[in-house]
Amino acid sequence: MQQTIENDVILVVDDEVDFANGVARLITKGFPNNPVLVRHDGPSALAALRENRCGLLLTDLRMPGMDGAALLDQALAQNPLLSVILLTGFGTIETAVAALKSGAYDFLTKPIDQDGLYRAVTKGLERSALLAENRRLRAAVVTCGSRAGFIGESPAVQDLRARIEAVAATDYTVLILGESGVGKELVARTIHALSRRGAQRLVSLNCTAIPDQILESELFGHVKGAFTGADQPRRGLFQVADGGSLLLDEIGDLPPHLQPKLLRALEEGAVRPVGGSENIKVDVRILASTNQNLESRVASGVFREDLFYRLNVLTVRVPSLRERPDDIPILVRHYLRETCGELDSGGKEVTDDALEYLTRRAWPGNVRELLNFVRRLVVFSPGPTITQAQVRLLDAPGGGPAPSIARLETYKDAKHRLVDDFTRSYMQRLLEETGGNVSQAARLSGLERVSLQKILRRLGMAAEEFRGRED
């Protein structure tokens, strides 16, 4: 039987020396292109996994010291792409199910049948090769910058890409830090896509977008009759995300009364619906993001210290635009192509001096602000070339070309026009900052929700147009 599947190393682990060597000889005969290593205990096996590119691990389940189950856990923690086949002379359905639930790919009982061994090894190597190829392709997507948030060649962006790939290979909780507009949600989605959960759902919740009184139900669900209006039971987002990932955006604003409940859910891997009496097990990876200094909020007593440490297992900090100014010309050209394609307006070029102006300009709103500015440039620049003069005109207070006035306006008309211009500009900035969330916009502006909606209707603006944009 000649196999030519990926030349990854195959590691055989068994405390019975003769048995381990016999299995290794069989594998070498059937898979001559795959080096085979033999170890006789867990610690030496872990060392071999660190030192070699192993695609497949076959290990005895019962060994003195570190048994096969413990080796399985630690091996997968080192290399999530590894396929593990457990071997045992005590084969039972219960043992097999437990092994597979722990992450084993397959399960064989002793004495080993050669044909069964070859089938398991073939499938195991194919699985590892497929996972490795998926990881490579997904990493290539990030590296090539198919999404604008990762476009750039600055050291800050290269470091961000490396950190994303590193944390995606684990299943630990990730805390994503960065200013507003840098692309924290994009980072979270990329981590999820590159992880072993990438084929499952990523569910997102903005902790500031849901009223405090219903946020608990949104997260953990509720049973029928839990409160007035709870006519039917409802699954919370933890249950919806079971098997996948849950992004808790703006985690720093989570209400204090919900923080211990979230901590308990993270520690126990289980949730209790509002009004329920039993916990429900869930398998969810948590990704949390914030633009706030959580350590300061811990010090001021607003955020629980134990929850902070439970969330802060792995940290990814997303750089601001001022930390990567050399990437601004690359981003501007990309946004120009993207926007012109969206508007079907033909290609546009930007002059070098205009790029220099944009590079030196401050971008407190980061990538989101730059994207919106380029969109306005495309709309208000009629020709094929965008010059520095056009950029400066749009960047001036009240941005955009002023309408010509054939006659002097009355005081009343001029006042109405200027108020409308101010209101439109303010509402656009407000909705950009809140991602189109009307409730949050009302809180930030100090307006009643109804009043805010009336203003938007009068101006012909729709909050939905601002939703789903990069955070």
C-alpha positions as CSV (number, residue, x, y, z in Angstrom):
1,M,0.0,0.0,0.0
2,Q,1.8,3.1,-1.2
3,Q,0.6,6.4,0.1
4,T,1.7,9.9,-1.0
5,I,-0.3,11.9,1.4
6,E,1.4,15.0,2.9
7,N,4.9,14.3,4.3
8,D,3.9,15.3,7.9
9,V,5.5,13.3,10.7
10,I,3.4,10.5,12.3
11,L,4.0,10.0,16.1
12,V,3.2,6.7,17.8
13,V,3.0,6.7,21.6
14,D,2.6,3.6,23.8
15,D,4.3,2.4,27.0
16,E,4.5,-1.1,25.5
17,V,7.7,-0.8,23.6
18,D,7.2,-3.9,21.3
19,F,3.6,-2.9,20.5
20,A,4.7,0.7,19.6
21,N,7.5,-0.4,17.4
22,G,5.2,-2.9,15.7
23,V,2.6,-0.2,14.9
24,A,5.4,2.1,13.6
25,R,6.7,-0.6,11.3
26,L,3.3,-1.2,9.8
27,I,2.8,2.6,9.2
28,T,6.2,2.9,7.7
29,K,5.4,0.1,5.3
30,G,2.1,1.6,4.2
31,F,3.1,5.3,4.3
32,P,6.8,5.5,3.2
33,N,6.7,9.2,2.6
34,N,5.7,10.0,6.2
35,P,8.5,9.9,8.8
36,V,7.4,7.9,11.9
37,L,8.5,8.6,15.4
38,V,8.0,6.4,18.5
39,R,7.8,7.6,22.1
40,H,6.8,5.7,25.2
41,D,5.4,8.4,27.6
42,G,3.4,11.6,27.5
43,P,6.1,14.2,28.3
44,S,8.5,12.9,25.6
45,A,5.6,12.8,23.1
46,L,4.9,16.5,23.8
47,A,8.5,17.3,23.3
48,A,8.5,15.5,19.9
49,L,5.4,17.4,18.9
50,R,7.1,20.7,19.6
51,E,10.2,19.7,17.7
52,N,8.5,18.2,14.6
53,R,5.8,19.0,12.1
54,C,3.4,16.3,13.1
55,G,0.2,15.7,11.3
56,L,-1.0,12.6,13.1
57,L,-0.7,11.3,16.7
58,L,-1.6,7.7,17.6
59,T,-1.5,7.2,21.4
60,D,-2.4,4.5,23.9
61,L,-5.2,5.6,26.2
62,R,-3.9,3.9,29.3
63,M,-0.3,4.8,30.2
64,P,1.4,5.4,33.6
65,G,1.8,9.0,34.5
66,M,0.3,11.1,31.8
67,D,-2.4,9.0,30.1
68,G,-3.7,9.3,26.6
69,A,-6.6,11.6,27.5
70,A,-4.2,14.1,29.1
71,L,-1.8,13.8,26.2
72,L,-4.7,14.5,23.8
73,D,-5.7,17.7,25.6
74,Q,-2.1,19.1,25.7
75,A,-1.3,18.0,22.2
76,L,-4.3,19.8,20.7
77,A,-3.5,22.9,22.8
78,Q,-0.1,22.9,21.1
79,N,-1.4,22.2,17.6
80,P,-5.1,22.4,16.9
81,L,-4.6,21.1,13.4
82,L,-3.3,17.7,14.7
83,S,-5.4,14.6,14.1
84,V,-5.3,12.2,17.1
85,I,-6.2,8.5,17.1
86,L,-6.6,6.8,20.5
87,L,-5.6,3.2,20.9
88,T,-6.7,0.9,23.7
89,G,-7.2,-2.7,24.7
90,F,-10.3,-1.7,26.8
91,G,-12.6,-0.7,24.0
92,T,-16.1,0.3,25.1
93,I,-18.7,2.6,23.5
94,E,-18.5,4.9,26.6
95,T,-14.7,5.2,26.2
96,A,-15.0,5.9,22.5
97,V,-17.6,8.6,22.9
98,A,-15.6,10.3,25.7
99,A,-12.5,10.2,23.5
100,L,-14.2,11.7,20.5
101,K,-15.8,14.4,22.7
102,S,-12.4,15.3,24.0
103,G,-11.2,16.1,20.5
104,A,-9.9,12.7,19.2
105,Y,-10.4,12.1,15.5
106,D,-10.7,8.4,15.7
107,F,-10.6,5.4,18.0
108,L,-9.0,1.9,17.5
109,T,-9.0,-1.1,19.8
110,K,-6.2,-3.5,20.3
111,P,-5.2,-5.8,18.7
112,I,-4.8,-3.5,15.7
113,D,-6.1,-4.7,12.4
114,Q,-3.8,-3.6,9.6
115,D,-6.5,-2.5,7.1
116,G,-8.4,-0.6,9.9
117,L,-5.1,1.0,10.9
118,Y,-4.3,2.1,7.3
119,R,-7.9,3.5,6.8
120,A,-7.6,5.5,10.1
121,V,-4.1,6.8,9.3
122,T,-5.2,7.8,5.7
123,K,-8.2,9.7,6.9
124,G,-6.3,11.3,9.7
125,L,-3.6,12.6,7.4
126,E,-6.1,13.8,4.9
127,R,-7.9,15.7,7.7
128,S,-4.7,17.4,8.9
129,A,-3.7,18.3,5.4
130,L,-7.2,19.8,4.7
131,L,-7.1,21.8,8.0
132,A,-3.6,23.1,7.2
133,E,-4.7,24.1,3.7
134,N,-7.8,25.9,5.0
135,R,-5.6,27.8,7.5
136,R,-3.1,28.7,4.8
137,L,-5.9,30.0,2.5
138,R,-7.5,32.0,5.3
139,A,-4.2,33.5,6.3
140,A,-3.6,34.4,2.7
141,V,-6.9,36.3,2.7
142,V,-5.7,38.3,5.7
143,T,-2.2,38.8,4.3
144,C,-3.5,40.0,1.0
145,G,-5.8,42.5,2.8
146,S,-9.0,41.6,1.0
147,R,-10.7,43.8,3.6
148,A,-9.5,47.4,3.9
149,G,-8.8,47.2,7.6
150,F,-5.8,45.0,6.9
151,I,-4.5,46.9,3.9
152,G,-1.0,48.3,4.5
153,E,2.6,47.2,4.9
154,S,3.5,49.1,8.0
155,P,5.2,47.2,10.9
156,A,2.0,47.9,13.0
157,V,-0.2,46.1,10.4
158,Q,2.2,43.2,9.9
159,D,2.3,42.7,13.7
160,L,-1.5,42.8,13.8
161,R,-1.8,40.1,11.2
162,A,0.7,37.9,13.0
163,R,-1.2,38.3,16.3
164,I,-4.5,37.5,14.7
165,E,-3.1,34.3,13.2
166,A,-1.6,33.3,16.5
167,V,-4.7,33.8,18.7
168,A,-6.9,32.2,16.0
169,A,-5.0,29.0,16.4
170,T,-6.3,28.7,20.0
171,D,-9.7,28.6,21.6
172,Y,-9.0,31.0,24.4
173,T,-11.0,34.2,25.1
174,V,-9.6,37.3,23.3
175,L,-9.8,40.9,24.4
176,I,-9.6,43.3,21.4
177,L,-8.6,46.8,22.3
178,G,-8.4,49.9,20.1
179,E,-9.9,53.3,19.5
180,S,-13.2,53.9,17.8
181,G,-13.1,53.3,14.1
182,V,-9.9,51.2,13.9
183,G,-11.6,47.9,12.9
184,K,-12.1,45.9,16.1
185,E,-15.1,44.1,14.7
186,L,-13.2,43.2,11.5
187,V,-10.4,41.7,13.7
188,A,-12.9,39.7,15.7
189,R,-14.5,38.3,12.5
190,T,-11.1,37.4,11.1
191,I,-10.1,35.6,14.3
192,H,-13.3,33.6,14.1
193,A,-12.9,32.8,10.4
194,L,-9.3,31.5,11.0
195,S,-10.2,29.5,14.0
196,R,-11.4,25.9,14.2
197,R,-14.9,27.4,14.7
198,G,-14.8,29.2,11.4
199,A,-17.5,27.1,9.9
200,Q,-19.8,27.8,12.8
201,R,-21.7,31.1,13.6
202,L,-20.2,34.3,14.9
203,V,-22.9,36.1,16.9
204,S,-22.4,39.8,17.8
205,L,-23.8,41.9,20.6
206,N,-23.2,45.6,21.2
207,C,-23.5,45.9,25.0
208,T,-24.5,49.6,24.6
209,A,-27.2,49.0,22.0
210,I,-29.6,46.9,24.2
211,P,-31.5,48.5,27.2
212,D,-30.2,47.2,30.5
213,Q,-33.5,45.7,31.5
214,I,-33.6,43.2,28.5
215,L,-29.8,42.7,28.1
216,E,-29.8,39.7,30.4
217,S,-32.5,38.0,28.4
218,E,-30.7,38.8,25.2
219,L,-27.6,37.1,26.5
220,F,-28.9,34.2,28.4
221,G,-32.5,33.7,27.1
222,H,-35.6,33.4,29.2
223,V,-38.3,30.8,30.0
224,K,-42.0,31.3,29.4
225,G,-43.6,33.5,32.0
226,A,-40.3,34.9,33.2
227,F,-41.6,38.4,33.0
228,T,-44.5,40.3,31.6
229,G,-44.6,39.7,27.8
230,A,-42.5,36.5,27.9
231,D,-45.2,34.5,26.2
232,Q,-42.7,32.1,24.7
233,P,-39.3,30.7,25.8
234,R,-36.4,32.3,24.0
235,R,-32.8,31.2,23.5
236,G,-30.1,33.7,24.4
237,L,-27.2,34.6,22.3
238,F,-24.9,32.2,24.2
239,Q,-27.2,29.3,23.0
240,V,-27.4,30.7,19.5
241,A,-23.6,30.9,19.3
242,D,-23.2,27.3,20.7
243,G,-20.3,25.7,18.8
244,G,-19.2,29.0,17.4
245,S,-18.0,32.4,18.8
246,L,-19.8,35.3,20.6
247,L,-18.5,38.8,20.1
248,L,-19.3,41.2,23.0
249,D,-18.7,44.6,21.6
250,E,-18.1,47.5,24.0
251,I,-17.7,45.1,26.9
252,G,-16.5,48.0,29.1
253,D,-20.1,49.3,29.2
254,L,-21.7,46.0,30.4
255,P,-24.0,46.9,33.3
256,P,-22.6,46.1,36.8
257,H,-25.5,43.8,37.7
258,L,-24.8,41.6,34.7
259,Q,-21.0,41.3,35.2
260,P,-21.1,38.5,37.8
261,K,-23.6,36.5,35.6
262,L,-21.3,36.8,32.6
263,L,-18.4,35.7,34.8
264,R,-20.2,32.7,36.0
265,A,-21.2,31.7,32.4
266,L,-17.6,32.0,31.3
267,E,-16.3,30.0,34.2
268,E,-18.9,27.2,34.1
269,G,-19.5,27.0,30.4
270,A,-23.2,27.2,31.1
271,V,-26.0,29.7,31.2
272,R,-29.2,30.0,33.2
273,P,-32.1,31.6,31.3
274,V,-34.0,34.3,33.1
275,G,-36.7,32.7,35.2
276,G,-35.1,29.3,34.8
277,S,-34.0,26.9,37.5
278,E,-31.4,24.8,35.5
279,N,-28.1,25.6,33.8
280,I,-27.7,24.9,30.1
281,K,-24.2,23.8,28.9
282,V,-22.8,25.9,26.0
283,D,-19.6,25.7,24.0
284,V,-18.8,29.2,23.0
285,R,-15.6,31.1,22.4
286,I,-15.8,34.7,23.7
287,L,-14.3,37.6,21.7
288,A,-14.7,40.9,23.6
289,S,-13.9,44.4,22.3
290,T,-13.7,47.9,23.8
291,N,-12.2,51.3,23.2
292,Q,-12.0,52.0,26.9
293,N,-9.2,51.4,29.4
294,L,-10.6,48.5,31.4
295,E,-7.9,48.6,34.0
296,S,-8.9,52.2,34.8
297,R,-12.6,51.1,35.0
298,V,-11.5,48.2,37.4
299,A,-9.6,50.7,39.5
300,S,-12.7,53.0,39.7
301,G,-14.9,50.1,40.7
302,V,-17.1,50.2,37.5
303,F,-15.8,46.9,36.1
304,R,-15.2,43.7,38.1
305,E,-11.5,42.8,38.4
306,D,-12.2,39.0,38.2
307,L,-14.2,39.5,35.0
308,F,-11.4,41.6,33.5
309,Y,-8.8,38.9,34.2
310,R,-11.2,36.2,32.8
311,L,-11.6,38.2,29.6
312,N,-8.0,39.2,29.3
313,V,-6.5,35.8,28.4
314,L,-5.2,36.9,25.0
315,T,-5.1,40.5,23.9
316,V,-5.0,42.0,20.4
317,R,-4.5,45.8,20.2
318,V,-5.6,47.3,16.9
319,P,-3.3,50.2,15.9
320,S,-4.8,53.7,15.2
321,L,-4.1,55.4,11.9
322,R,-1.6,57.8,13.5
323,E,0.5,54.7,14.3
324,R,0.5,53.7,10.7
325,P,0.6,56.9,8.6
326,D,2.5,55.2,5.8
327,D,-0.5,53.1,5.1
328,I,-2.8,56.0,4.5
329,P,-2.0,56.4,0.7
330,I,-2.5,52.7,0.2
331,L,-5.9,52.9,2.0
332,V,-7.0,56.0,0.1
333,R,-6.3,54.4,-3.3
334,H,-8.1,51.2,-2.2
335,Y,-11.2,53.2,-1.0
336,L,-11.2,55.2,-4.2
337,R,-11.4,52.0,-6.3
338,E,-14.0,50.5,-3.9
339,T,-16.2,53.6,-3.9
340,C,-16.0,54.2,-7.6
341,G,-17.0,50.6,-8.1
342,E,-20.0,51.0,-5.8
343,L,-21.1,54.1,-7.6
344,D,-20.2,52.9,-11.0
345,S,-18.7,56.3,-11.6
346,G,-15.5,55.3,-13.5
347,G,-12.0,55.3,-12.1
348,K,-10.5,58.3,-10.3
349,E,-6.9,59.1,-9.4
350,V,-5.5,61.2,-6.6
351,T,-2.6,63.5,-6.9
352,D,0.6,63.1,-4.9
353,D,0.2,66.4,-3.1
354,A,-3.4,65.4,-2.2
355,L,-2.1,62.1,-0.7
356,E,0.5,64.0,1.2
357,Y,-2.2,66.3,2.7
358,L,-4.3,63.3,3.7
359,T,-1.3,61.6,5.2
360,R,-0.5,64.6,7.4
361,R,-4.1,65.2,8.4
362,A,-5.3,63.9,11.8
363,W,-7.9,61.1,11.7
364,P,-9.4,60.8,15.1
365,G,-12.1,58.6,13.7
366,N,-9.4,56.3,12.2
367,V,-10.2,53.9,9.3
368,R,-14.0,54.6,9.5
369,E,-13.4,58.4,9.2
370,L,-11.0,58.0,6.3
371,L,-13.4,55.7,4.4
372,N,-16.3,58.2,4.8
373,F,-14.0,61.1,3.8
374,V,-13.0,59.3,0.6
375,R,-16.6,58.5,-0.2
376,R,-17.4,62.2,0.0
377,L,-14.4,63.0,-2.2
378,V,-15.7,60.7,-4.9
379,V,-19.2,62.2,-4.7
380,F,-18.1,65.9,-4.8
381,S,-15.1,65.6,-7.3
382,P,-16.6,65.6,-10.8
383,G,-13.4,64.9,-12.8
384,P,-11.1,61.9,-13.0
385,T,-8.4,63.5,-10.8
386,I,-8.7,64.5,-7.2
387,T,-6.4,67.4,-6.4
388,Q,-5.2,68.8,-3.1
389,A,-7.4,71.9,-3.6
390,Q,-10.5,69.7,-3.8
391,V,-9.4,67.8,-0.7
392,R,-8.9,71.0,1.2
393,L,-12.2,72.4,0.1
394,L,-14.0,69.3,1.3
395,D,-12.0,69.3,4.5
396,A,-13.0,72.9,5.4
397,P,-15.8,73.5,7.9
398,G,-19.1,72.7,6.3
399,G,-17.2,70.5,3.7
400,G,-18.4,70.1,0.2
401,P,-19.0,72.7,-2.5
402,A,-21.1,75.6,-1.5
403,P,-24.2,76.2,-3.6
404,S,-24.1,79.3,-5.7
405,I,-26.5,82.0,-4.6
406,A,-28.1,84.1,-7.4
407,R,-29.4,86.7,-4.9
408,L,-28.9,87.7,-1.3
409,E,-31.0,85.4,0.9
410,T,-33.3,86.8,3.5
411,Y,-32.1,86.4,7.1
412,K,-34.8,83.8,7.8
413,D,-33.9,81.7,4.7
414,A,-30.1,81.9,5.4
415,K,-30.7,80.9,9.0
416,H,-32.8,77.9,8.0
417,R,-30.3,76.7,5.4
418,L,-27.3,77.0,7.9
419,V,-29.3,75.2,10.6
420,D,-30.2,72.4,8.2
421,D,-26.5,72.2,7.1
422,F,-25.4,72.0,10.7
423,T,-28.1,69.5,11.6
424,R,-27.3,67.2,8.7
425,S,-23.6,67.3,9.4
426,Y,-24.2,66.6,13.1
427,M,-26.6,63.7,12.4
428,Q,-24.2,62.1,9.9
429,R,-21.3,62.2,12.4
430,L,-23.6,60.9,15.2
431,L,-24.9,58.0,13.1
432,E,-21.4,57.1,11.9
433,E,-20.2,57.0,15.5
434,T,-23.1,54.8,16.7
435,G,-23.2,52.6,13.7
436,G,-26.8,53.7,13.0
437,N,-28.1,52.7,16.4
438,V,-30.9,55.1,17.1
439,S,-31.1,54.4,20.8
440,Q,-27.4,55.0,21.4
441,A,-27.5,58.1,19.2
442,A,-30.4,59.5,21.2
443,R,-28.4,59.0,24.5
444,L,-25.2,60.6,23.1
445,S,-27.1,63.6,21.6
446,G,-29.3,64.2,24.6
447,L,-32.4,64.0,22.3
448,E,-35.5,62.0,22.9
449,R,-35.6,59.0,20.5
450,V,-38.8,60.2,19.0
451,S,-37.4,63.7,18.4
452,L,-34.3,62.2,16.8
453,Q,-36.4,60.1,14.4
454,K,-38.4,63.2,13.4
455,I,-35.2,65.1,12.6
456,L,-33.9,62.1,10.4
457,R,-37.2,61.9,8.6
458,R,-37.2,65.7,7.9
459,L,-33.7,65.5,6.5
460,G,-34.4,62.3,4.5
461,M,-31.7,60.3,6.3
462,A,-32.1,56.7,7.2
463,A,-30.2,55.2,10.2
464,E,-30.1,51.8,8.4
465,E,-27.6,53.2,5.9
466,F,-25.0,53.5,8.7
467,R,-25.4,50.0,10.1
468,G,-22.9,47.2,9.5
469,R,-20.0,49.5,8.9
470,E,-16.6,48.7,10.2
471,D,-16.0,49.4,14.0
